[in-house]
Amino acid sequence: MRTIPLDSLDLAEFIRPGDGIVVGQGTSEPIALTQALVAQRERLGSARLFFGSGFSDVFTPEASDRLHYSGIGGIGTHRRLTQAGCFNVLPCHISSVSPLLQSGAIPCDVLLVQVSPPNERGEYSWSLANDYLRAALGKARIVIAEVNAQAPWTPCDAPLTEAEITVRVNTDRPLLQLPSSPFGDLERRIATFASQLIPDRATLQVGIGAIPEAIMAQLKDRRDLGIHSGMIGDSVADLMEAGVVTNACKEIDQGISVTGTLFGTDRLYRFAHRNTAIRLAPTSYTHGSASLGRLRRLVSLNSALEVDLSGQVNAEALGNAHIGAVGGQVDFVRAARASEGGASIIALPSTARGGQESRIVAHLHGPVTTARSDVDWVITEHGAVSLAGLGLRQRAQALAGIADPLHRETLLRTAAELYGSAS
């Protein structure tokens, strides 16, 4: 391992023209390294970048003159790249990213990561993300690690060792902040329906956004909840400190909140630092069927852009506008449906554009993210319906019943045209 001062780092010494570069996603993006990559790109030739989610402003459409972007979708600030037409969307489950890296379908010649300073054993924690990065590390010719003095040392599966790092760059800079999304009356109404499906001792998978935050805020009277999720935010730290999340009743990892990424603020990062009640695990474990299949009372909380009258879910794009991603939705929806005492929840507002457009639709305006055969509970601010065991006609009527009243009559009429009237 070589230690190089940031202002002396010449990426052309390590990156070859045409290399595939994998970058730590979300809050774990190594900002000092990605800024250097953009600034030095003209001397590097072309390079292919793969991302998960993005929350920084480093990568711009202008930088696509040398950097060819690809990733799982238009999450966060990557949305502007998809809108500019310079981002190649790879529609895949999060659980598939590691196998695609291992097979070479997603090329990784260079890995850029942010890690914590080493502990007393010389181990570098993955800090804010331990998702598919080890799979990428196994294929990388070069590993450049930004060792950020402000990055928390979080307990994680298989931390890095000095021997696995090619170049170490020391920094001391603030971490990316992802505050909890504010929520209002609409989200509270949705959360009221959703929270009724979350019993004591349930294990939760939760995403980011106003609706998940509103749901978490309504769980303060629960006991012994558990966490097994692809990501967690500040609200999980709040519930852990309040004694609501104890993980005491989980069938695996008792006493430990398991996640792949920390998407929060310094409040969460400080809480996670050397906290043995949290563990960051790779996607093969957080999203893997072998681990998920062992959990009882697993409740998955996911969102959607729209749901059609047959129960198909679109969580990715509206027309050519890529807004979300496949992500881990299908992995957790299937696991929660199969879990004894569990529940799979798709929660969304009933309308968009100030009520002008219904998000319960006759036909999707984008791809099918989750098949109708996998969907169970769908919740809006107007109610909750379970699609399990319902035929197409009954599904359409049930979903129209939780649409906004202004759109309900049209949807019921369309449902009758598509699937026939009730006898």
C-alpha positions as CSV (number, residue, x, y, z in Angstrom):
1,M,0.0,0.0,0.0
2,R,1.2,3.4,-1.0
3,T,0.1,6.6,0.9
4,I,-0.1,9.5,-1.5
5,P,-1.2,13.1,-0.5
6,L,-4.4,14.1,-2.2
7,D,-2.8,17.1,-3.9
8,S,-0.1,14.7,-5.4
9,L,-2.5,12.0,-6.6
10,D,-2.1,11.4,-10.3
11,L,-4.9,9.0,-11.3
12,A,-3.4,8.5,-14.7
13,E,-0.7,6.5,-13.0
14,F,-3.3,3.9,-12.0
15,I,-6.3,4.2,-14.4
16,R,-5.9,3.0,-18.0
17,P,-8.0,4.1,-20.9
18,G,-11.2,2.0,-21.1
19,D,-11.0,0.9,-17.4
20,G,-14.2,0.0,-15.6
21,I,-14.4,2.0,-12.4
22,V,-16.8,1.2,-9.5
23,V,-17.5,4.0,-7.0
24,G,-18.8,3.7,-3.5
25,Q,-22.5,4.7,-3.6
26,G,-24.6,7.2,-1.8
27,T,-23.2,8.6,1.4
28,S,-20.1,6.4,1.0
29,E,-19.0,8.1,-2.1
30,P,-15.3,9.0,-1.8
31,I,-15.8,12.7,-2.6
32,A,-12.1,13.6,-2.7
33,L,-11.4,10.8,-5.2
34,T,-14.4,11.4,-7.4
35,Q,-13.6,15.1,-7.6
36,A,-10.1,14.3,-8.6
37,L,-11.5,11.8,-11.2
38,V,-13.7,14.5,-12.8
39,A,-10.9,17.1,-12.6
40,Q,-8.3,14.8,-14.2
41,R,-10.6,13.1,-16.7
42,E,-9.1,14.6,-19.9
43,R,-5.7,13.0,-19.1
44,L,-7.3,9.6,-18.4
45,G,-8.9,8.9,-21.7
46,S,-12.3,7.3,-21.6
47,A,-13.4,5.4,-18.5
48,R,-16.6,3.4,-17.7
49,L,-18.1,4.2,-14.3
50,F,-20.7,2.1,-12.4
51,F,-22.8,3.7,-9.6
52,G,-25.5,2.7,-7.1
53,S,-27.4,5.7,-5.7
54,G,-25.9,9.2,-5.7
55,F,-26.3,12.2,-3.5
56,S,-23.4,14.4,-4.4
57,D,-23.1,17.0,-7.2
58,V,-19.7,15.8,-8.4
59,F,-20.7,13.9,-11.5
60,T,-22.2,16.2,-14.2
61,P,-23.5,15.7,-17.7
62,E,-20.5,17.8,-18.9
63,A,-18.0,15.2,-17.4
64,S,-19.6,12.5,-19.6
65,D,-17.3,13.7,-22.4
66,R,-14.7,11.3,-20.9
67,L,-16.6,9.4,-18.2
68,H,-19.3,7.0,-19.4
69,Y,-21.9,6.6,-16.6
70,S,-23.9,3.5,-15.9
71,G,-25.7,2.3,-12.9
72,I,-28.9,0.9,-11.4
73,G,-31.1,4.0,-11.9
74,G,-31.8,7.6,-11.5
75,I,-31.6,7.7,-7.7
76,G,-30.8,11.1,-6.0
77,T,-28.5,13.3,-8.0
78,H,-28.1,10.7,-10.7
79,R,-31.6,11.7,-12.0
80,R,-30.1,14.7,-13.7
81,L,-27.7,12.4,-15.6
82,T,-30.5,10.2,-16.8
83,Q,-32.4,13.2,-17.8
84,A,-29.4,14.5,-19.8
85,G,-29.3,11.1,-21.6
86,C,-25.7,10.4,-20.5
87,F,-26.5,7.6,-18.0
88,N,-26.9,4.0,-19.1
89,V,-29.4,2.4,-16.7
90,L,-28.8,-1.2,-15.9
91,P,-32.2,-2.7,-14.7
92,C,-31.2,-5.3,-12.1
93,H,-32.0,-6.3,-8.6
94,I,-29.5,-5.1,-5.9
95,S,-28.9,-8.8,-5.1
96,S,-27.7,-9.3,-8.7
97,V,-25.0,-6.6,-8.6
98,S,-22.4,-8.7,-6.8
99,P,-22.8,-11.7,-9.2
100,L,-22.6,-9.3,-12.2
101,L,-19.4,-7.9,-10.8
102,Q,-17.9,-11.4,-10.1
103,S,-18.8,-12.5,-13.6
104,G,-17.3,-9.4,-15.2
105,A,-20.6,-8.3,-16.7
106,I,-20.1,-5.1,-14.7
107,P,-16.4,-4.4,-15.3
108,C,-14.3,-3.4,-12.3
109,D,-10.7,-2.6,-13.0
110,V,-10.5,0.2,-10.4
111,L,-12.4,0.5,-7.2
112,L,-12.7,3.9,-5.5
113,V,-13.9,3.7,-1.9
114,Q,-14.2,5.7,1.3
115,V,-13.2,3.9,4.5
116,S,-12.6,4.7,8.1
117,P,-9.1,4.9,9.7
118,P,-8.0,1.4,10.9
119,N,-8.8,0.0,14.3
120,E,-6.3,-1.4,16.7
121,R,-6.1,-4.6,14.6
122,G,-5.2,-2.6,11.4
123,E,-8.7,-3.2,9.9
124,Y,-10.3,-0.5,7.8
125,S,-14.1,-0.5,8.2
126,W,-16.3,-0.1,5.1
127,S,-17.9,2.6,7.3
128,L,-21.1,3.8,5.5
129,A,-21.6,1.0,2.9
130,N,-20.7,-2.7,2.7
131,D,-23.0,-3.7,-0.1
132,Y,-21.4,-5.0,-3.2
133,L,-18.0,-3.4,-2.6
134,R,-16.2,-6.6,-1.6
135,A,-17.3,-8.3,-4.7
136,A,-15.9,-5.3,-6.7
137,L,-12.7,-5.5,-4.7
138,G,-12.3,-9.1,-5.7
139,K,-12.1,-8.1,-9.4
140,A,-10.2,-4.8,-9.1
141,R,-6.7,-4.4,-10.4
142,I,-6.4,-1.2,-8.4
143,V,-8.0,-0.2,-5.1
144,I,-7.8,3.5,-4.1
145,A,-9.1,4.2,-0.6
146,E,-9.9,7.6,0.7
147,V,-9.3,7.2,4.5
148,N,-11.5,9.8,5.9
149,A,-10.8,10.7,9.6
150,Q,-14.4,11.6,10.0
151,A,-15.8,8.3,8.7
152,P,-17.1,6.1,11.6
153,W,-15.6,2.7,12.3
154,T,-18.7,0.5,11.9
155,P,-18.8,-3.2,12.6
156,C,-19.0,-4.9,9.2
157,D,-18.5,-8.2,7.6
158,A,-14.9,-8.7,6.2
159,P,-13.3,-5.3,6.8
160,L,-10.4,-4.2,4.5
161,T,-6.9,-4.9,5.3
162,E,-3.8,-2.9,4.3
163,A,-2.8,-5.6,1.9
164,E,-6.0,-5.1,-0.1
165,I,-5.5,-1.4,-0.7
166,T,-3.2,-0.2,-3.5
167,V,-3.3,3.5,-2.7
168,R,-4.3,5.2,0.5
169,V,-5.3,8.9,0.4
170,N,-5.8,10.5,3.8
171,T,-8.6,13.2,4.2
172,D,-10.5,14.8,7.0
173,R,-13.7,16.2,5.6
174,P,-17.4,16.2,6.5
175,L,-19.4,13.2,5.4
176,L,-22.3,13.4,3.0
177,Q,-25.5,14.2,4.9
178,L,-28.9,12.7,4.0
179,P,-31.4,14.1,6.4
180,S,-34.7,12.4,7.1
181,S,-37.4,13.4,4.6
182,P,-40.0,15.8,6.1
183,F,-43.5,14.4,6.1
184,G,-47.0,15.9,6.5
185,D,-50.6,14.9,7.0
186,L,-50.8,12.8,3.8
187,E,-47.8,10.7,4.7
188,R,-49.2,10.3,8.3
189,R,-52.5,9.0,6.9
190,I,-50.6,6.4,4.8
191,A,-48.5,5.5,7.8
192,T,-51.6,5.0,10.0
193,F,-52.7,2.2,7.6
194,A,-49.2,0.7,7.2
195,S,-48.4,0.7,10.9
196,Q,-51.4,-1.5,11.7
197,L,-49.6,-4.3,9.7
198,I,-46.5,-4.1,11.9
199,P,-46.8,-6.2,15.0
200,D,-44.5,-6.3,18.0
201,R,-41.4,-8.4,17.3
202,A,-41.6,-7.7,13.6
203,T,-38.4,-7.4,11.6
204,L,-38.4,-4.4,9.2
205,Q,-36.9,-3.6,5.8
206,V,-37.3,0.1,5.2
207,G,-36.3,2.5,2.5
208,I,-35.8,6.2,2.3
209,G,-38.4,8.9,1.8
210,A,-41.2,10.7,3.5
211,I,-43.6,7.8,3.8
212,P,-41.1,5.4,5.4
213,E,-40.2,8.2,7.9
214,A,-43.8,8.7,8.7
215,I,-44.3,5.0,9.3
216,M,-41.2,4.8,11.6
217,A,-42.5,7.7,13.6
218,Q,-45.7,5.7,14.4
219,L,-43.9,2.7,15.8
220,K,-42.8,4.2,19.2
221,D,-45.3,2.0,21.0
222,R,-44.0,-1.3,19.6
223,R,-41.8,-3.7,21.4
224,D,-38.8,-5.6,20.3
225,L,-38.7,-4.7,16.6
226,G,-35.8,-5.9,14.5
227,I,-34.0,-4.4,11.5
228,H,-32.8,-6.4,8.4
229,S,-32.6,-3.9,5.6
230,G,-30.6,-2.7,2.6
231,M,-30.3,0.7,4.2
232,I,-31.1,2.5,7.4
233,G,-31.4,6.2,8.3
234,D,-31.5,8.3,11.4
235,S,-35.0,7.1,12.4
236,V,-33.6,3.6,13.1
237,A,-31.0,5.1,15.5
238,D,-33.9,7.0,17.2
239,L,-35.9,3.7,17.6
240,M,-32.9,1.8,18.8
241,E,-32.1,4.5,21.5
242,A,-35.8,4.5,22.5
243,G,-35.7,0.7,23.1
244,V,-38.2,0.0,20.4
245,V,-35.7,-1.7,18.1
246,T,-33.9,-4.3,20.1
247,N,-33.6,-7.2,17.6
248,A,-34.1,-9.5,20.6
249,C,-36.6,-11.7,18.8
250,K,-35.0,-12.1,15.4
251,E,-34.3,-15.7,14.3
252,I,-30.8,-14.6,13.1
253,D,-28.5,-11.8,14.3
254,Q,-30.2,-11.4,17.6
255,G,-29.5,-8.0,19.2
256,I,-28.1,-6.6,15.9
257,S,-29.6,-4.3,13.3
258,V,-28.3,-5.6,10.0
259,T,-28.0,-3.2,7.0
260,G,-25.9,-2.7,3.9
261,T,-25.7,1.1,3.9
262,L,-26.1,4.0,6.3
263,F,-28.1,6.8,4.5
264,G,-28.3,9.4,7.2
265,T,-26.6,12.3,8.9
266,D,-23.9,12.7,11.6
267,R,-26.5,11.7,14.1
268,L,-26.6,8.2,12.7
269,Y,-22.9,8.1,11.9
270,R,-21.9,8.9,15.5
271,F,-24.5,6.3,16.8
272,A,-23.0,3.6,14.5
273,H,-19.4,4.3,15.4
274,R,-18.0,1.1,17.1
275,N,-21.6,0.2,18.0
276,T,-21.8,-3.6,18.1
277,A,-25.7,-3.4,17.9
278,I,-25.3,-2.5,14.2
279,R,-23.6,-4.5,11.5
280,L,-23.0,-3.7,7.8
281,A,-23.3,-6.7,5.6
282,P,-23.0,-7.4,1.9
283,T,-26.0,-7.6,-0.4
284,S,-25.5,-11.4,-0.6
285,Y,-26.6,-11.4,3.1
286,T,-29.0,-8.4,3.4
287,H,-30.9,-9.3,0.2
288,G,-30.1,-13.0,0.0
289,S,-32.9,-15.5,0.0
290,A,-31.0,-17.8,2.4
291,S,-30.9,-15.2,5.2
292,L,-34.3,-13.6,4.5
293,G,-36.0,-17.0,4.4
294,R,-35.0,-17.5,8.1
295,L,-36.9,-14.4,9.3
296,R,-40.4,-14.6,10.7
297,R,-42.7,-11.5,10.9
298,L,-40.6,-9.8,8.1
299,V,-42.3,-6.6,7.0
300,S,-41.1,-4.9,3.9
301,L,-41.9,-1.2,3.3
302,N,-41.4,-0.1,-0.3
303,S,-42.7,2.7,-2.5
304,A,-43.9,3.0,-6.0
305,L,-44.3,5.6,-8.8
306,E,-47.6,3.9,-9.8
307,V,-49.6,0.7,-9.5
308,D,-51.9,-0.5,-12.2
309,L,-55.3,-2.1,-11.7
310,S,-53.9,-5.6,-11.9
311,G,-51.4,-4.9,-9.1
312,Q,-48.2,-4.4,-11.2
313,V,-45.8,-2.0,-9.6
314,N,-43.6,0.6,-11.4
315,A,-40.8,2.0,-9.1
316,E,-38.4,3.0,-11.9
317,A,-39.4,5.4,-14.6
318,L,-42.3,7.4,-16.1
319,G,-41.8,7.3,-19.8
320,N,-38.1,8.1,-20.5
321,A,-37.7,9.8,-17.1
322,H,-35.8,7.4,-14.8
323,I,-36.6,8.4,-11.3
324,G,-36.0,5.3,-9.3
325,A,-34.6,1.8,-9.7
326,V,-35.4,-1.9,-9.3
327,G,-33.3,-1.8,-6.2
328,G,-34.0,-4.4,-3.5
329,Q,-37.8,-4.2,-3.8
330,V,-38.5,-7.6,-5.4
331,D,-36.0,-9.4,-3.1
332,F,-37.8,-8.1,0.0
333,V,-41.4,-8.3,-1.4
334,R,-41.0,-12.0,-2.1
335,A,-39.3,-12.7,1.2
336,A,-41.9,-10.8,3.2
337,R,-44.8,-12.5,1.5
338,A,-43.3,-15.9,2.3
339,S,-42.4,-15.0,5.9
340,E,-44.7,-16.5,8.6
341,G,-46.5,-13.5,10.1
342,G,-44.9,-11.1,7.7
343,A,-46.3,-8.5,5.3
344,S,-45.2,-7.0,2.0
345,I,-46.3,-3.3,1.7
346,I,-46.2,-1.0,-1.3
347,A,-47.1,2.5,-0.1
348,L,-47.7,5.5,-2.2
349,P,-49.7,8.7,-2.4
350,S,-52.9,8.3,-4.5
351,T,-52.1,11.2,-6.8
352,A,-49.3,13.2,-8.4
353,R,-49.0,16.7,-9.8
354,G,-51.2,18.3,-7.2
355,G,-54.0,15.7,-7.6
356,Q,-54.2,16.0,-11.4
357,E,-52.9,12.5,-12.0
358,S,-53.8,9.3,-10.3
359,R,-51.0,7.0,-9.3
360,I,-53.4,4.1,-9.4
361,V,-53.6,3.7,-13.1
362,A,-55.2,1.5,-15.8
363,H,-51.9,0.9,-17.5
364,L,-48.4,1.6,-16.3
365,H,-46.4,4.5,-17.9
366,G,-43.1,2.7,-17.3
367,P,-41.7,-0.7,-16.7
368,V,-42.9,-3.4,-14.4
369,T,-40.6,-3.5,-11.3
370,T,-42.6,-5.9,-9.2
371,A,-44.9,-8.4,-10.9
372,R,-48.6,-8.5,-9.9
373,S,-48.1,-12.1,-8.8
374,D,-45.7,-10.9,-6.0
375,V,-47.6,-7.9,-4.7
376,D,-49.7,-8.2,-1.5
377,W,-50.6,-5.0,0.4
378,V,-51.0,-1.7,-1.4
379,I,-51.6,1.4,0.7
380,T,-52.5,5.0,-0.1
381,E,-53.9,7.7,2.1
382,H,-57.4,6.4,1.3
383,G,-56.9,2.8,2.6
384,A,-55.1,-0.5,2.5
385,V,-55.9,-3.5,0.4
386,S,-54.4,-7.0,0.2
387,L,-54.3,-8.4,-3.3
388,A,-53.5,-11.9,-2.1
389,G,-56.0,-14.4,-3.5
390,L,-57.9,-11.8,-5.5
391,G,-58.7,-12.3,-9.2
392,L,-58.1,-9.5,-11.7
393,R,-61.6,-8.1,-11.4
394,Q,-61.5,-8.0,-7.7
395,R,-58.0,-6.5,-7.7
396,A,-59.0,-3.7,-10.0
397,Q,-62.0,-2.9,-7.9
398,A,-60.0,-3.0,-4.7
399,L,-57.3,-0.7,-6.0
400,A,-59.8,1.7,-7.5
401,G,-61.3,1.9,-4.0
402,I,-58.0,3.3,-2.6
403,A,-57.5,5.8,-5.4
404,D,-58.3,9.4,-5.0
405,P,-62.1,10.0,-5.2
406,L,-61.7,12.3,-8.1
407,H,-60.3,9.5,-10.2
408,R,-62.2,6.6,-8.7
409,E,-65.2,6.6,-11.1
410,T,-63.0,6.6,-14.2
411,L,-60.9,3.8,-12.8
412,L,-63.9,1.7,-11.9
413,R,-65.3,2.2,-15.4
414,T,-62.0,1.2,-16.9
415,A,-61.8,-1.8,-14.6
416,A,-65.2,-3.0,-15.9
417,E,-64.0,-2.6,-19.5
418,L,-60.8,-4.5,-18.8
419,Y,-62.1,-7.3,-16.6
420,G,-65.9,-7.2,-16.7
421,S,-68.5,-6.1,-14.2
422,A,-69.1,-7.8,-10.9
423,S,-71.8,-10.4,-11.2
